[in-house]
Amino acid sequence: MSTETVMWVAVIVGVMVVVPAVGFYLLRRRRGRLRERFGPAYERTVAAAVTRRAAERELRARRMRSGPLDIQPLDPDARRGYADRWAAVQERFVNEPSPAVSEADLLVRAVMAKRGYATEDFAQQASDLSLRHSRTLEHYRQAHEISGRAGDGWVSIQELRQAMTHYHALFDDLIGGDQRPLRVRAAARPPLTLPHGGAGPRR
């Protein structure tokens, strides 16, 4: 075998080793970016999809759709107004926990609508929120799940408290998470003292 042939064989073998390694590195890097971008929504989408590749294709498509979304920041007056409304909802929770949770849901959706997010379909809401609020999206999912069960019957005071906490996480993110920080006024207050009694109906 000539020297030239040996060199070409070495080049081909090198390419066969390097190309898959580079491809694997790029795949891991791209996967890491998707995980960072979508947070818990990444694992949820992977679990629901037929394959991981299909899930990642869906997430990349979702990311590409983020361009046309006309998401607007809130002006300072609007942010203060929503913060005051949240404080009122939280105060109402002390004596009327179930109606207050319903009001919290409406308030969160009002902020979403004001900023330009879809509010009619929960699946679309979750898809759009995952683009900018992936870290608090899981809170919204859990609040939505509790609200759904509460609408069909009775839930405990503790579950209603959890729903309020979850709604608050997304609410706080929506009015301040990707803008200048503005903590809602109620956040500086001491924890709520809930009425005793275990369970309460939801309207």
Secondary structure by P-SEA (a helix, b strand, c coil): ccaaaaaaaaaaaaaaaaaaaaaaaaaaaaaaaaaaaccaaaaaaaaacccaaaaaaaaaaaaaaccccbbbbbcaaaaaaaaaaaaaaaaaccccaaaaaaaaaaaaaaaaaaaccccccaaaaaaaaaaccccaaaaaaaaaaaaaaaaaccccaaaaaaaaaaaaaaaaaaacccccccccccccccccccccccccccc
